[in-house]
Amino acid sequence: MCDAFGRLGIDVTLFHPVRHQPGKLGVREVYDYYRLDQTFAVVKVPNIDVVPIERFLPPTA
């Protein structure tokens, strides 16, 4: 949707959390991953990624 609105000339900013991504996925930008032109801005939002510590947490029901 960001790309579609951006192509219409609307000023669009996509905010997404910073996460550790394994392998090749970790080095790709949103535009490259989805094969998009840069018709909108992307802002990475810092966050605490709990997925890496999931293995140390007790199992859920």
mmCIF file of the N, C-alpha and C atoms, coordinates in Angstrom:
data_MODEL
# 
_entry.id   MODEL 
# 
loop_
_atom_site.group_PDB 
_atom_site.id 
_atom_site.type_symbol 
_atom_site.label_atom_id 
_atom_site.label_alt_id 
_atom_site.label_comp_id 
_atom_site.label_asym_id 
_atom_site.label_entity_id 
_atom_site.label_seq_id 
_atom_site.pdbx_PDB_ins_code 
_atom_site.Cartn_x 
_atom_site.Cartn_y 
_atom_site.Cartn_z 
_atom_site.occupancy 
_atom_site.B_iso_or_equiv 
_atom_site.pdbx_formal_charge 
_atom_site.auth_seq_id 
_atom_site.auth_comp_id 
_atom_site.auth_asym_id 
_atom_site.auth_atom_id 
_atom_site.pdbx_PDB_model_num 
ATOM 1   N N  . MET A 1 1  ? 0.819  -1.191  0.000  1.00 0.00 ? 1  MET A N  1 
ATOM 2   C CA . MET A 1 1  ? 0.000  0.000   0.000  1.00 0.00 ? 1  MET A CA 1 
ATOM 3   C C  . MET A 1 1  ? 0.862  1.254   0.000  1.00 0.00 ? 1  MET A C  1 
ATOM 4   N N  . CYS A 1 2  ? 1.995  1.200   0.720  1.00 0.00 ? 2  CYS A N  1 
ATOM 5   C CA . CYS A 1 2  ? 2.880  2.366   0.739  1.00 0.00 ? 2  CYS A CA 1 
ATOM 6   C C  . CYS A 1 2  ? 3.319  2.732   -0.670 1.00 0.00 ? 2  CYS A C  1 
ATOM 7   N N  . ASP A 1 3  ? 3.684  1.720   -1.451 1.00 0.00 ? 3  ASP A N  1 
ATOM 8   C CA . ASP A 1 3  ? 4.132  1.959   -2.820 1.00 0.00 ? 3  ASP A CA 1 
ATOM 9   C C  . ASP A 1 3  ? 3.011  2.560   -3.663 1.00 0.00 ? 3  ASP A C  1 
ATOM 10  N N  . ALA A 1 4  ? 1.818  2.027   -3.530 1.00 0.00 ? 4  ALA A N  1 
ATOM 11  C CA . ALA A 1 4  ? 0.680  2.526   -4.317 1.00 0.00 ? 4  ALA A CA 1 
ATOM 12  C C  . ALA A 1 4  ? 0.367  3.981   -3.980 1.00 0.00 ? 4  ALA A C  1 
ATOM 13  N N  . PHE A 1 5  ? 0.327  4.307   -2.697 1.00 0.00 ? 5  PHE A N  1 
ATOM 14  C CA . PHE A 1 5  ? 0.068  5.695   -2.300 1.00 0.00 ? 5  PHE A CA 1 
ATOM 15  C C  . PHE A 1 5  ? 1.210  6.608   -2.748 1.00 0.00 ? 5  PHE A C  1 
ATOM 16  N N  . GLY A 1 6  ? 2.449  6.122   -2.614 1.00 0.00 ? 6  GLY A N  1 
ATOM 17  C CA . GLY A 1 6  ? 3.597  6.911   -3.048 1.00 0.00 ? 6  GLY A CA 1 
ATOM 18  C C  . GLY A 1 6  ? 3.558  7.214   -4.530 1.00 0.00 ? 6  GLY A C  1 
ATOM 19  N N  . ARG A 1 7  ? 3.127  6.249   -5.335 1.00 0.00 ? 7  ARG A N  1 
ATOM 20  C CA . ARG A 1 7  ? 3.020  6.459   -6.787 1.00 0.00 ? 7  ARG A CA 1 
ATOM 21  C C  . ARG A 1 7  ? 1.950  7.492   -7.138 1.00 0.00 ? 7  ARG A C  1 
ATOM 22  N N  . LEU A 1 8  ? 0.997  7.679   -6.237 1.00 0.00 ? 8  LEU A N  1 
ATOM 23  C CA . LEU A 1 8  ? -0.036 8.698   -6.452 1.00 0.00 ? 8  LEU A CA 1 
ATOM 24  C C  . LEU A 1 8  ? 0.429  10.083  -6.019 1.00 0.00 ? 8  LEU A C  1 
ATOM 25  N N  . GLY A 1 9  ? 1.670  10.159  -5.516 1.00 0.00 ? 9  GLY A N  1 
ATOM 26  C CA . GLY A 1 9  ? 2.207  11.449  -5.097 1.00 0.00 ? 9  GLY A CA 1 
ATOM 27  C C  . GLY A 1 9  ? 1.949  11.783  -3.644 1.00 0.00 ? 9  GLY A C  1 
ATOM 28  N N  . ILE A 1 10 ? 1.403  10.842  -2.905 1.00 0.00 ? 10 ILE A N  1 
ATOM 29  C CA . ILE A 1 10 ? 1.133  11.058  -1.484 1.00 0.00 ? 10 ILE A CA 1 
ATOM 30  C C  . ILE A 1 10 ? 2.418  10.813  -0.703 1.00 0.00 ? 10 ILE A C  1 
ATOM 31  N N  . ASP A 1 11 ? 2.706  11.683  0.262  1.00 0.00 ? 11 ASP A N  1 
ATOM 32  C CA . ASP A 1 11 ? 3.898  11.556  1.101  1.00 0.00 ? 11 ASP A CA 1 
ATOM 33  C C  . ASP A 1 11 ? 3.661  10.445  2.123  1.00 0.00 ? 11 ASP A C  1 
ATOM 34  N N  . VAL A 1 12 ? 4.383  9.329   1.985  1.00 0.00 ? 12 VAL A N  1 
ATOM 35  C CA . VAL A 1 12 ? 4.171  8.141   2.815  1.00 0.00 ? 12 VAL A CA 1 
ATOM 36  C C  . VAL A 1 12 ? 5.465  7.778   3.532  1.00 0.00 ? 12 VAL A C  1 
ATOM 37  N N  . THR A 1 13 ? 5.343  7.412   4.810  1.00 0.00 ? 13 THR A N  1 
ATOM 38  C CA . THR A 1 13 ? 6.476  6.909   5.579  1.00 0.00 ? 13 THR A CA 1 
ATOM 39  C C  . THR A 1 13 ? 6.078  5.597   6.225  1.00 0.00 ? 13 THR A C  1 
ATOM 40  N N  . LEU A 1 14 ? 6.880  4.566   6.004  1.00 0.00 ? 14 LEU A N  1 
ATOM 41  C CA . LEU A 1 14 ? 6.672  3.256   6.614  1.00 0.00 ? 14 LEU A CA 1 
ATOM 42  C C  . LEU A 1 14 ? 7.588  3.141   7.823  1.00 0.00 ? 14 LEU A C  1 
ATOM 43  N N  . PHE A 1 15 ? 7.023  2.891   8.993  1.00 0.00 ? 15 PHE A N  1 
ATOM 44  C CA . PHE A 1 15 ? 7.787  2.665   10.214 1.00 0.00 ? 15 PHE A CA 1 
ATOM 45  C C  . PHE A 1 15 ? 7.784  1.168   10.498 1.00 0.00 ? 15 PHE A C  1 
ATOM 46  N N  . HIS A 1 16 ? 8.953  0.602   10.789 1.00 0.00 ? 16 HIS A N  1 
ATOM 47  C CA . HIS A 1 16 ? 9.004  -0.819  11.137 1.00 0.00 ? 16 HIS A CA 1 
ATOM 48  C C  . HIS A 1 16 ? 10.072 -1.049  12.204 1.00 0.00 ? 16 HIS A C  1 
ATOM 49  N N  . PRO A 1 17 ? 9.866  -2.048  13.071 1.00 0.00 ? 17 PRO A N  1 
ATOM 50  C CA . PRO A 1 17 ? 10.832 -2.315  14.133 1.00 0.00 ? 17 PRO A CA 1 
ATOM 51  C C  . PRO A 1 17 ? 12.119 -2.928  13.578 1.00 0.00 ? 17 PRO A C  1 
ATOM 52  N N  . VAL A 1 18 ? 13.212 -2.612  14.236 1.00 0.00 ? 18 VAL A N  1 
ATOM 53  C CA . VAL A 1 18 ? 14.494 -3.214  13.881 1.00 0.00 ? 18 VAL A CA 1 
ATOM 54  C C  . VAL A 1 18 ? 14.541 -4.597  14.512 1.00 0.00 ? 18 VAL A C  1 
ATOM 55  N N  . ARG A 1 19 ? 14.815 -5.606  13.697 1.00 0.00 ? 19 ARG A N  1 
ATOM 56  C CA . ARG A 1 19 ? 14.902 -6.986  14.187 1.00 0.00 ? 19 ARG A CA 1 
ATOM 57  C C  . ARG A 1 19 ? 16.112 -7.653  13.573 1.00 0.00 ? 19 ARG A C  1 
ATOM 58  N N  . HIS A 1 20 ? 16.687 -8.571  14.319 1.00 0.00 ? 20 HIS A N  1 
ATOM 59  C CA . HIS A 1 20 ? 17.776 -9.381  13.775 1.00 0.00 ? 20 HIS A CA 1 
ATOM 60  C C  . HIS A 1 20 ? 17.166 -10.398 12.822 1.00 0.00 ? 20 HIS A C  1 
ATOM 61  N N  . GLN A 1 21 ? 17.675 -10.439 11.609 1.00 0.00 ? 21 GLN A N  1 
ATOM 62  C CA . GLN A 1 21 ? 17.193 -11.393 10.618 1.00 0.00 ? 21 GLN A CA 1 
ATOM 63  C C  . GLN A 1 21 ? 18.361 -12.269 10.182 1.00 0.00 ? 21 GLN A C  1 
ATOM 64  N N  . PRO A 1 22 ? 18.189 -13.574 10.225 1.00 0.00 ? 22 PRO A N  1 
ATOM 65  C CA . PRO A 1 22 ? 19.287 -14.468 9.851  1.00 0.00 ? 22 PRO A CA 1 
ATOM 66  C C  . PRO A 1 22 ? 19.561 -14.476 8.347  1.00 0.00 ? 22 PRO A C  1 
ATOM 67  N N  . GLY A 1 23 ? 20.795 -14.789 8.010  1.00 0.00 ? 23 GLY A N  1 
ATOM 68  C CA . GLY A 1 23 ? 21.166 -15.007 6.615  1.00 0.00 ? 23 GLY A CA 1 
ATOM 69  C C  . GLY A 1 23 ? 21.004 -13.801 5.718  1.00 0.00 ? 23 GLY A C  1 
ATOM 70  N N  . LYS A 1 24 ? 20.681 -14.069 4.470  1.00 0.00 ? 24 LYS A N  1 
ATOM 71  C CA . LYS A 1 24 ? 20.576 -13.021 3.456  1.00 0.00 ? 24 LYS A CA 1 
ATOM 72  C C  . LYS A 1 24 ? 19.443 -12.043 3.739  1.00 0.00 ? 24 LYS A C  1 
ATOM 73  N N  . LEU A 1 25 ? 18.420 -12.488 4.433  1.00 0.00 ? 25 LEU A N  1 
ATOM 74  C CA . LEU A 1 25 ? 17.288 -11.614 4.722  1.00 0.00 ? 25 LEU A CA 1 
ATOM 75  C C  . LEU A 1 25 ? 17.721 -10.415 5.552  1.00 0.00 ? 25 LEU A C  1 
ATOM 76  N N  . GLY A 1 26 ? 18.708 -10.597 6.414  1.00 0.00 ? 26 GLY A N  1 
ATOM 77  C CA . GLY A 1 26 ? 19.148 -9.530  7.298  1.00 0.00 ? 26 GLY A CA 1 
ATOM 78  C C  . GLY A 1 26 ? 19.796 -8.348  6.610  1.00 0.00 ? 26 GLY A C  1 
ATOM 79  N N  . VAL A 1 27 ? 20.308 -8.519  5.414  1.00 0.00 ? 27 VAL A N  1 
ATOM 80  C CA . VAL A 1 27 ? 21.012 -7.436  4.735  1.00 0.00 ? 27 VAL A CA 1 
ATOM 81  C C  . VAL A 1 27 ? 20.167 -6.761  3.662  1.00 0.00 ? 27 VAL A C  1 
ATOM 82  N N  . ARG A 1 28 ? 18.928 -7.149  3.532  1.00 0.00 ? 28 ARG A N  1 
ATOM 83  C CA . ARG A 1 28 ? 18.079 -6.595  2.476  1.00 0.00 ? 28 ARG A CA 1 
ATOM 84  C C  . ARG A 1 28 ? 17.212 -5.462  3.005  1.00 0.00 ? 28 ARG A C  1 
ATOM 85  N N  . GLU A 1 29 ? 17.043 -4.472  2.177  1.00 0.00 ? 29 GLU A N  1 
ATOM 86  C CA . GLU A 1 29 ? 16.146 -3.373  2.494  1.00 0.00 ? 29 GLU A CA 1 
ATOM 87  C C  . GLU A 1 29 ? 14.737 -3.736  2.027  1.00 0.00 ? 29 GLU A C  1 
ATOM 88  N N  . VAL A 1 30 ? 13.756 -3.027  2.543  1.00 0.00 ? 30 VAL A N  1 
ATOM 89  C CA . VAL A 1 30 ? 12.356 -3.278  2.192  1.00 0.00 ? 30 VAL A CA 1 
ATOM 90  C C  . VAL A 1 30 ? 12.161 -3.184  0.677  1.00 0.00 ? 30 VAL A C  1 
ATOM 91  N N  . TYR A 1 31 ? 12.756 -2.162  0.073  1.00 0.00 ? 31 TYR A N  1 
ATOM 92  C CA . TYR A 1 31 ? 12.590 -1.965  -1.371 1.00 0.00 ? 31 TYR A CA 1 
ATOM 93  C C  . TYR A 1 31 ? 13.126 -3.162  -2.156 1.00 0.00 ? 31 TYR A C  1 
ATOM 94  N N  . ASP A 1 32 ? 14.292 -3.666  -1.738 1.00 0.00 ? 32 ASP A N  1 
ATOM 95  C CA . ASP A 1 32 ? 14.894 -4.808  -2.434 1.00 0.00 ? 32 ASP A CA 1 
ATOM 96  C C  . ASP A 1 32 ? 14.089 -6.079  -2.219 1.00 0.00 ? 32 ASP A C  1 
ATOM 97  N N  . TYR A 1 33 ? 13.663 -6.301  -0.987 1.00 0.00 ? 33 TYR A N  1 
ATOM 98  C CA . TYR A 1 33 ? 12.938 -7.529  -0.652 1.00 0.00 ? 33 TYR A CA 1 
ATOM 99  C C  . TYR A 1 33 ? 11.648 -7.654  -1.460 1.00 0.00 ? 33 TYR A C  1 
ATOM 100 N N  . TYR A 1 34 ? 10.915 -6.539  -1.578 1.00 0.00 ? 34 TYR A N  1 
ATOM 101 C CA . TYR A 1 34 ? 9.638  -6.559  -2.299 1.00 0.00 ? 34 TYR A CA 1 
ATOM 102 C C  . TYR A 1 34 ? 9.758  -6.058  -3.742 1.00 0.00 ? 34 TYR A C  1 
ATOM 103 N N  . ARG A 1 35 ? 10.981 -5.758  -4.182 1.00 0.00 ? 35 ARG A N  1 
ATOM 104 C CA . ARG A 1 35 ? 11.244 -5.265  -5.542 1.00 0.00 ? 35 ARG A CA 1 
ATOM 105 C C  . ARG A 1 35 ? 10.419 -4.013  -5.860 1.00 0.00 ? 35 ARG A C  1 
ATOM 106 N N  . LEU A 1 36 ? 10.557 -3.012  -5.009 1.00 0.00 ? 36 LEU A N  1 
ATOM 107 C CA . LEU A 1 36 ? 9.810  -1.768  -5.152 1.00 0.00 ? 36 LEU A CA 1 
ATOM 108 C C  . LEU A 1 36 ? 10.744 -0.617  -5.487 1.00 0.00 ? 36 LEU A C  1 
ATOM 109 N N  . ASP A 1 37 ? 10.202 0.387   -6.161 1.00 0.00 ? 37 ASP A N  1 
ATOM 110 C CA . ASP A 1 37 ? 10.922 1.643   -6.332 1.00 0.00 ? 37 ASP A CA 1 
ATOM 111 C C  . ASP A 1 37 ? 10.817 2.405   -5.014 1.00 0.00 ? 37 ASP A C  1 
ATOM 112 N N  . GLN A 1 38 ? 11.693 3.362   -4.826 1.00 0.00 ? 38 GLN A N  1 
ATOM 113 C CA . GLN A 1 38 ? 11.678 4.124   -3.573 1.00 0.00 ? 38 GLN A CA 1 
ATOM 114 C C  . GLN A 1 38 ? 10.666 5.262   -3.671 1.00 0.00 ? 38 GLN A C  1 
ATOM 115 N N  . THR A 1 39 ? 9.387  4.901   -3.610 1.00 0.00 ? 39 THR A N  1 
ATOM 116 C CA . THR A 1 39 ? 8.302  5.881   -3.709 1.00 0.00 ? 39 THR A CA 1 
ATOM 117 C C  . THR A 1 39 ? 7.809  6.329   -2.343 1.00 0.00 ? 39 THR A C  1 
ATOM 118 N N  . PHE A 1 40 ? 8.407  5.800   -1.281 1.00 0.00 ? 40 PHE A N  1 
ATOM 119 C CA . PHE A 1 40 ? 8.026  6.159   0.083  1.00 0.00 ? 40 PHE A CA 1 
ATOM 120 C C  . PHE A 1 40 ? 9.258  6.064   0.971  1.00 0.00 ? 40 PHE A C  1 
ATOM 121 N N  . ALA A 1 41 ? 9.189  6.723   2.114  1.00 0.00 ? 41 ALA A N  1 
ATOM 122 C CA . ALA A 1 41 ? 10.303 6.711   3.064  1.00 0.00 ? 41 ALA A CA 1 
ATOM 123 C C  . ALA A 1 41 ? 10.157 5.533   4.020  1.00 0.00 ? 41 ALA A C  1 
ATOM 124 N N  . VAL A 1 42 ? 11.293 5.045   4.516  1.00 0.00 ? 42 VAL A N  1 
ATOM 125 C CA . VAL A 1 42 ? 11.295 3.949   5.481  1.00 0.00 ? 42 VAL A CA 1 
ATOM 126 C C  . VAL A 1 42 ? 12.071 4.399   6.713  1.00 0.00 ? 42 VAL A C  1 
ATOM 127 N N  . VAL A 1 43 ? 11.460 4.219   7.884  1.00 0.00 ? 43 VAL A N  1 
ATOM 128 C CA . VAL A 1 43 ? 12.106 4.563   9.149  1.00 0.00 ? 43 VAL A CA 1 
ATOM 129 C C  . VAL A 1 43 ? 12.141 3.323   10.023 1.00 0.00 ? 43 VAL A C  1 
ATOM 130 N N  . LYS A 1 44 ? 13.343 2.963   10.472 1.00 0.00 ? 44 LYS A N  1 
ATOM 131 C CA . LYS A 1 44 ? 13.497 1.822   11.377 1.00 0.00 ? 44 LYS A CA 1 
ATOM 132 C C  . LYS A 1 44 ? 13.340 2.312   12.811 1.00 0.00 ? 44 LYS A C  1 
ATOM 133 N N  . VAL A 1 45 ? 12.465 1.661   13.562 1.00 0.00 ? 45 VAL A N  1 
ATOM 134 C CA . VAL A 1 45 ? 12.167 2.045   14.938 1.00 0.00 ? 45 VAL A CA 1 
ATOM 135 C C  . VAL A 1 45 ? 12.885 1.082   15.883 1.00 0.00 ? 45 VAL A C  1 
ATOM 136 N N  . PRO A 1 46 ? 13.721 1.606   16.791 1.00 0.00 ? 46 PRO A N  1 
ATOM 137 C CA . PRO A 1 46 ? 14.393 0.718   17.740 1.00 0.00 ? 46 PRO A CA 1 
ATOM 138 C C  . PRO A 1 46 ? 13.383 0.009   18.642 1.00 0.00 ? 46 PRO A C  1 
ATOM 139 N N  . ASN A 1 47 ? 13.681 -1.223  18.988 1.00 0.00 ? 47 ASN A N  1 
ATOM 140 C CA . ASN A 1 47 ? 12.825 -1.971  19.901 1.00 0.00 ? 47 ASN A CA 1 
ATOM 141 C C  . ASN A 1 47 ? 13.643 -3.070  20.560 1.00 0.00 ? 47 ASN A C  1 
ATOM 142 N N  . ILE A 1 48 ? 13.081 -3.705  21.555 1.00 0.00 ? 48 ILE A N  1 
ATOM 143 C CA . ILE A 1 48 ? 13.720 -4.842  22.205 1.00 0.00 ? 48 ILE A CA 1 
ATOM 144 C C  . ILE A 1 48 ? 13.164 -6.098  21.556 1.00 0.00 ? 48 ILE A C  1 
ATOM 145 N N  . ASP A 1 49 ? 14.020 -6.810  20.878 1.00 0.00 ? 49 ASP A N  1 
ATOM 146 C CA . ASP A 1 49 ? 13.614 -8.020  20.166 1.00 0.00 ? 49 ASP A CA 1 
ATOM 147 C C  . ASP A 1 49 ? 13.750 -9.209  21.110 1.00 0.00 ? 49 ASP A C  1 
ATOM 148 N N  . VAL A 1 50 ? 12.626 -9.766  21.544 1.00 0.00 ? 50 VAL A N  1 
ATOM 149 C CA . VAL A 1 50 ? 12.651 -10.876 22.505 1.00 0.00 ? 50 VAL A CA 1 
ATOM 150 C C  . VAL A 1 50 ? 12.733 -12.245 21.843 1.00 0.00 ? 50 VAL A C  1 
ATOM 151 N N  . VAL A 1 51 ? 12.630 -12.311 20.542 1.00 0.00 ? 51 VAL A N  1 
ATOM 152 C CA . VAL A 1 51 ? 12.671 -13.603 19.858 1.00 0.00 ? 51 VAL A CA 1 
ATOM 153 C C  . VAL A 1 51 ? 13.977 -14.356 20.132 1.00 0.00 ? 51 VAL A C  1 
ATOM 154 N N  . PRO A 1 52 ? 15.156 -13.702 20.120 1.00 0.00 ? 52 PRO A N  1 
ATOM 155 C CA . PRO A 1 52 ? 16.388 -14.449 20.395 1.00 0.00 ? 52 PRO A CA 1 
ATOM 156 C C  . PRO A 1 52 ? 16.444 -15.071 21.794 1.00 0.00 ? 52 PRO A C  1 
ATOM 157 N N  . ILE A 1 53 ? 15.731 -14.505 22.768 1.00 0.00 ? 53 ILE A N  1 
ATOM 158 C CA . ILE A 1 53 ? 15.770 -15.074 24.125 1.00 0.00 ? 53 ILE A CA 1 
ATOM 159 C C  . ILE A 1 53 ? 14.627 -16.052 24.381 1.00 0.00 ? 53 ILE A C  1 
ATOM 160 N N  . GLU A 1 54 ? 13.806 -16.282 23.365 1.00 0.00 ? 54 GLU A N  1 
ATOM 161 C CA . GLU A 1 54 ? 12.650 -17.163 23.513 1.00 0.00 ? 54 GLU A CA 1 
ATOM 162 C C  . GLU A 1 54 ? 13.045 -18.562 23.984 1.00 0.00 ? 54 GLU A C  1 
ATOM 163 N N  . ARG A 1 55 ? 14.189 -19.048 23.534 1.00 0.00 ? 55 ARG A N  1 
ATOM 164 C CA . ARG A 1 55 ? 14.621 -20.398 23.916 1.00 0.00 ? 55 ARG A CA 1 
ATOM 165 C C  . ARG A 1 55 ? 14.945 -20.523 25.402 1.00 0.00 ? 55 ARG A C  1 
ATOM 166 N N  . PHE A 1 56 ? 15.172 -19.392 26.080 1.00 0.00 ? 56 PHE A N  1 
ATOM 167 C CA . PHE A 1 56 ? 15.470 -19.408 27.508 1.00 0.00 ? 56 PHE A CA 1 
ATOM 168 C C  . PHE A 1 56 ? 14.219 -19.263 28.374 1.00 0.00 ? 56 PHE A C  1 
ATOM 169 N N  . LEU A 1 57 ? 13.085 -19.000 27.764 1.00 0.00 ? 57 LEU A N  1 
ATOM 170 C CA . LEU A 1 57 ? 11.836 -18.811 28.498 1.00 0.00 ? 57 LEU A CA 1 
ATOM 171 C C  . LEU A 1 57 ? 11.132 -20.150 28.693 1.00 0.00 ? 57 LEU A C  1 
ATOM 172 N N  . PRO A 1 58 ? 10.334 -20.268 29.776 1.00 0.00 ? 58 PRO A N  1 
ATOM 173 C CA . PRO A 1 58 ? 9.609  -21.524 29.987 1.00 0.00 ? 58 PRO A CA 1 
ATOM 174 C C  . PRO A 1 58 ? 8.556  -21.735 28.899 1.00 0.00 ? 58 PRO A C  1 
ATOM 175 N N  . PRO A 1 59 ? 8.238  -22.984 28.583 1.00 0.00 ? 59 PRO A N  1 
ATOM 176 C CA . PRO A 1 59 ? 7.230  -23.254 27.546 1.00 0.00 ? 59 PRO A CA 1 
ATOM 177 C C  . PRO A 1 59 ? 5.851  -22.750 27.960 1.00 0.00 ? 59 PRO A C  1 
ATOM 178 N N  . THR A 1 60 ? 5.057  -22.400 26.967 1.00 0.00 ? 60 THR A N  1 
ATOM 179 C CA . THR A 1 60 ? 3.691  -21.949 27.233 1.00 0.00 ? 60 THR A CA 1 
ATOM 180 C C  . THR A 1 60 ? 2.742  -23.134 27.134 1.00 0.00 ? 60 THR A C  1 
ATOM 181 N N  . ALA A 1 61 ? 1.535  -22.920 27.612 1.00 0.00 ? 61 ALA A N  1 
ATOM 182 C CA . ALA A 1 61 ? 0.554  -24.012 27.658 1.00 0.00 ? 61 ALA A CA 1 
ATOM 183 C C  . ALA A 1 61 ? 0.145  -24.503 26.314 1.00 0.00 ? 61 ALA A C  1 
# 
